[in-house]
């Protein structure tokens, strides 16, 4: 009997595939064995049952999206997790993450975690700056469960990945979203004899609200060398629509006349902080091309 599913874990030459009828332990068949390294977490595959809970992978379907760090396929949405305090949030780093993720073709949610450690006014100020840029912004205190239900609702039915700097509470957030994640990780650790989970490999964990979330090291490749200046001008969050109304279609929003972005900064529609972040990213991208 054939069925279709999603690769949620891979190790030791085995692939664990989640189907409508449950999780199957799979090996690739025939020629696929020679290229099994090409099967990655997130792949949609066709399998044929060989026994109770076992199957062979017959075919890997085309990928809609492929990320390289973490190596994962078919992710739809990235949750950029930052801390309201400890460590203090860096708008420049946030904009860097948002730009790289936009270039990867993913939707983005900004999650401000650890709101219990900061003044409400600080959280509101950061939230407002990015909501004004058109982002979905949610606030959480993961260790207390605050805001987790709202985040779970937003992620329901998607395949998503957590991204963001270390120390922002991504692991605590994952545990709050998926209370059984420790049991899943423990099973993997026992089978691989790798000991305690240290978020060094990629796996997809089912969300109780529906969908899958990547338990992984997150985005660790934030180099901008693959992005061209003419791409940044529209990729930068909050610039997409306004950039289309600039006098020149090639406007980089720096020295050109008739620039709608600069006008938006002048009248407060775009924050000066984020505009400076854009210019800094633009300078970095241009330095790669010299």
C-alpha positions as CSV (number, residue, x, y, z in Angstrom):
1,X,0.0,0.0,0.0
2,X,1.4,3.4,-1.0
3,X,1.0,6.6,0.9
4,X,2.5,10.1,1.1
5,X,4.1,11.8,4.1
6,X,6.7,14.2,5.4
7,X,10.2,13.3,6.6
8,X,10.3,14.5,10.2
9,X,13.7,13.0,11.3
10,X,16.7,11.4,9.7
11,X,19.6,9.5,11.2
12,X,21.7,6.4,10.6
13,X,20.3,5.9,7.1
14,X,16.8,5.7,8.4
15,X,14.1,8.3,7.7
16,X,11.0,8.8,9.9
17,X,8.0,9.8,7.8
18,X,4.8,11.2,9.2
19,X,1.7,10.1,7.3
20,X,-2.0,10.3,8.0
21,X,-1.9,6.9,9.6
22,X,1.1,7.6,11.8
23,X,4.9,7.6,11.8
24,X,6.8,5.1,9.7
25,X,10.5,4.1,9.8
26,X,11.7,4.1,6.3
27,X,14.6,3.3,4.0
28,X,15.0,4.6,0.5
29,X,14.5,2.0,-2.3
30,X,16.8,1.1,-5.1
31,X,18.5,4.0,-6.7
32,X,17.4,6.3,-4.0
33,X,19.8,4.5,-1.7
34,X,22.7,5.9,-3.7
35,X,21.5,9.4,-3.2
36,X,19.8,9.1,0.3
37,X,21.8,12.2,1.4
38,X,19.5,14.1,-0.9
39,X,16.5,13.2,1.2
40,X,16.2,15.8,3.9
41,X,13.9,16.7,6.8
42,X,10.7,18.4,5.4
43,X,10.7,16.5,2.2
44,X,7.4,15.1,1.0
45,X,7.8,11.5,0.0
46,X,5.8,8.6,-1.4
47,X,6.3,5.4,0.5
48,X,5.2,1.7,0.2
49,X,4.4,-0.2,3.4
50,X,6.7,-3.2,4.1
51,X,5.5,-4.2,7.5
52,X,4.0,-2.8,10.7
53,X,5.4,0.7,11.1
54,X,7.9,0.2,8.3
55,X,8.1,1.3,4.7
56,X,10.4,2.1,1.8
57,X,10.7,5.5,0.2
58,X,9.8,5.3,-3.5
59,X,10.0,9.0,-4.6
60,X,10.9,12.4,-3.3
61,X,8.5,15.1,-4.5
62,X,9.8,18.5,-5.7
63,X,10.6,20.9,-3.0
64,X,8.9,24.3,-2.7
65,X,11.6,25.7,-0.5
66,X,15.0,24.5,0.6
67,X,17.0,26.0,3.4
68,X,20.6,25.1,4.0
69,X,21.3,26.2,7.6
70,X,19.3,24.5,9.0
71,X,19.0,21.9,6.1
72,X,15.3,21.6,5.8
73,X,12.7,21.6,3.0
74,X,9.2,23.0,2.5
75,X,9.1,25.3,5.4
76,X,6.4,28.0,5.0
77,X,7.0,30.3,7.9
78,X,9.8,31.4,10.2
79,X,9.3,32.7,13.7
80,X,12.0,35.2,14.6
81,X,12.4,35.0,18.4
82,X,14.0,37.9,20.2
83,X,14.1,38.6,23.9
84,X,12.6,41.8,25.4
85,X,15.5,41.7,27.8
86,X,18.5,39.4,28.6
87,X,19.8,39.7,26.0
88,X,18.5,43.1,25.0
89,X,16.9,43.2,21.5
90,X,18.9,44.5,18.6
91,X,16.8,46.0,15.8
92,X,19.7,45.7,13.4
93,X,20.0,42.0,14.1
94,X,16.2,41.6,13.8
95,X,16.2,43.4,10.4
96,X,19.1,41.1,9.3
97,X,17.1,38.0,10.2
98,X,14.0,39.4,8.5
99,X,15.9,40.2,5.3
100,X,17.5,36.8,5.0
101,X,14.2,35.1,5.7
102,X,12.4,37.2,3.1
103,X,15.1,36.3,0.6
104,X,14.4,32.6,1.3
105,X,10.8,33.2,0.4
106,X,9.2,32.5,3.8
107,X,6.5,34.3,5.7
108,X,7.7,35.8,9.0
109,X,6.3,36.2,12.5
110,X,8.2,38.2,15.0
111,X,7.9,36.8,18.5
112,X,9.1,39.0,21.4
113,X,9.8,36.6,24.2
114,X,10.7,37.2,27.9
115,X,8.3,40.1,28.2
116,X,8.1,39.4,31.9
117,X,11.7,40.9,32.2
118,X,11.0,44.2,30.5
119,X,8.8,47.3,31.0
120,X,5.6,47.2,29.1
121,X,6.5,50.4,27.4
122,X,9.7,48.9,26.0
123,X,7.8,45.9,24.6
124,X,5.2,48.1,23.1
125,X,7.7,50.4,21.4
126,X,9.5,47.5,19.7
127,X,6.2,45.8,18.8
128,X,4.9,49.1,17.2
129,X,8.1,49.6,15.2
130,X,7.7,46.2,13.5
131,X,3.9,46.2,13.2
132,X,4.2,49.5,11.4
133,X,6.5,47.6,8.9
134,X,3.6,45.2,8.3
135,X,4.9,42.2,10.4
136,X,2.8,40.0,12.6
137,X,4.2,40.6,16.1
138,X,3.3,38.4,19.0
139,X,4.6,38.7,22.6
140,X,5.3,35.8,25.0
141,X,6.7,34.8,28.3
142,X,7.3,31.2,27.4
143,X,8.3,29.9,30.9
144,X,4.9,31.2,32.2
145,X,2.9,30.2,29.2
146,X,1.9,33.8,28.5
147,X,1.0,34.4,24.9
148,X,1.8,30.9,23.9
149,X,-1.9,30.0,22.9
150,X,-2.0,33.0,20.6
151,X,1.3,32.0,18.9
152,X,0.1,28.4,18.6
153,X,-3.0,29.6,16.8
154,X,-0.9,31.6,14.4
155,X,1.3,28.6,13.6
156,X,-1.6,26.1,13.3
157,X,-1.5,24.2,10.0
158,X,1.9,25.5,8.9
159,X,5.4,24.0,8.7
160,X,7.5,26.5,10.5
161,X,11.0,27.0,11.9
162,X,12.2,29.0,14.9
163,X,15.0,31.5,14.2
164,X,16.8,34.1,16.3
165,X,19.8,34.8,18.4
166,X,20.9,32.4,21.2
167,X,19.5,33.1,24.7
168,X,16.2,34.4,23.5
169,X,14.2,31.4,24.8
170,X,13.6,29.4,21.6
171,X,13.9,26.0,23.4
172,X,11.5,27.2,26.2
173,X,9.1,28.4,23.5
174,X,9.3,25.1,21.7
175,X,8.5,23.2,24.9
176,X,5.6,25.5,25.7
177,X,4.2,25.0,22.2
178,X,4.8,21.2,22.2
179,X,4.6,19.9,25.7
180,X,5.6,16.4,24.6
181,X,8.8,17.4,22.8
182,X,11.1,16.1,25.5
183,X,9.6,12.6,25.1
184,X,10.2,12.8,21.3
185,X,13.8,14.0,21.8
186,X,14.5,11.4,24.4
187,X,13.4,8.6,22.0
188,X,15.8,10.0,19.4
189,X,18.6,10.3,21.9
190,X,18.2,6.7,23.1
191,X,18.2,5.3,19.6
192,X,21.2,7.3,18.4
193,X,23.1,7.1,21.8
194,X,23.8,10.8,21.5
195,X,22.9,11.6,25.0
196,X,21.0,14.8,26.0
197,X,19.4,16.9,23.3
198,X,21.5,19.9,22.4
199,X,19.6,21.1,19.3
200,X,22.4,20.1,16.9
201,X,20.3,18.2,14.4
202,X,17.1,19.0,12.6
203,X,13.7,17.4,13.2
204,X,10.1,18.4,12.8
205,X,7.8,18.1,15.8
206,X,4.0,17.9,15.4
207,X,2.2,20.9,16.8
208,X,-0.8,20.0,19.0
209,X,-2.8,22.7,17.2
210,X,-1.8,21.1,13.8
211,X,1.2,21.6,11.6
212,X,4.9,21.0,12.2
213,X,7.6,23.0,13.8
214,X,11.4,22.6,13.3
215,X,13.4,21.7,16.3
216,X,16.8,22.8,15.0
217,X,19.7,25.2,15.6
218,X,17.7,27.8,13.6
219,X,19.0,30.1,11.0
220,X,22.8,30.2,11.5
221,X,23.7,31.5,8.1
222,X,23.1,35.3,8.0
223,X,25.6,36.3,5.4
224,X,24.0,38.7,2.8
225,X,26.3,37.9,-0.1
226,X,23.6,36.1,-2.0
227,X,21.3,39.2,-2.0
228,X,21.8,41.9,-4.6
229,X,21.3,45.6,-3.8
230,X,18.3,45.8,-6.2
231,X,16.7,42.9,-4.3
232,X,17.3,44.5,-0.8
233,X,15.5,47.6,-1.9
234,X,12.2,45.6,-1.9
235,X,13.1,42.7,0.4
236,X,13.7,44.9,3.4
237,X,10.5,44.6,5.6
238,X,8.2,47.6,5.3
239,X,9.8,48.8,2.0
240,X,8.0,46.5,-0.4
241,X,5.0,48.6,-1.4
242,X,6.5,52.0,-0.9
243,X,9.5,51.2,-3.1
244,X,7.2,50.7,-6.1
245,X,6.2,54.4,-6.0
246,X,9.7,55.8,-6.0
247,X,10.4,58.0,-9.1
248,X,13.1,55.5,-10.3
249,X,12.5,51.8,-10.5
250,X,16.2,51.2,-9.6
251,X,16.0,53.5,-6.6
252,X,18.2,52.2,-3.7
253,X,16.6,54.8,-1.3
254,X,19.9,56.5,-0.6
255,X,20.7,59.5,-2.7
256,X,18.1,59.4,-5.5
257,X,15.5,62.1,-5.9
258,X,11.8,61.3,-5.6
259,X,12.4,58.5,-3.2
260,X,9.2,57.4,-1.4
261,X,11.2,55.6,1.3
262,X,13.1,58.7,2.3
263,X,9.9,60.7,2.4
264,X,8.3,58.0,4.6
265,X,11.3,58.3,7.0
266,X,10.9,62.1,7.1
267,X,7.2,62.0,7.9
268,X,7.5,59.1,10.5
269,X,5.9,56.3,8.5
270,X,9.3,54.4,8.7
271,X,11.4,54.7,11.7
272,X,14.8,56.3,11.3
273,X,16.4,53.4,13.2
274,X,15.2,50.9,10.7
275,X,16.2,53.1,7.8
276,X,19.7,53.3,9.2
277,X,19.7,49.5,9.5
278,X,18.7,49.3,5.8
279,X,21.6,51.5,4.8
280,X,24.1,49.5,6.8
281,X,22.9,46.2,5.2
282,X,23.1,47.9,1.8
283,X,26.7,48.9,2.4
284,X,27.5,45.4,3.5
285,X,25.9,43.8,0.4
286,X,27.8,46.3,-1.9
287,X,31.1,45.4,-0.2
288,X,30.7,41.8,-1.3
289,X,30.5,42.9,-4.9
290,X,33.7,44.8,-5.0
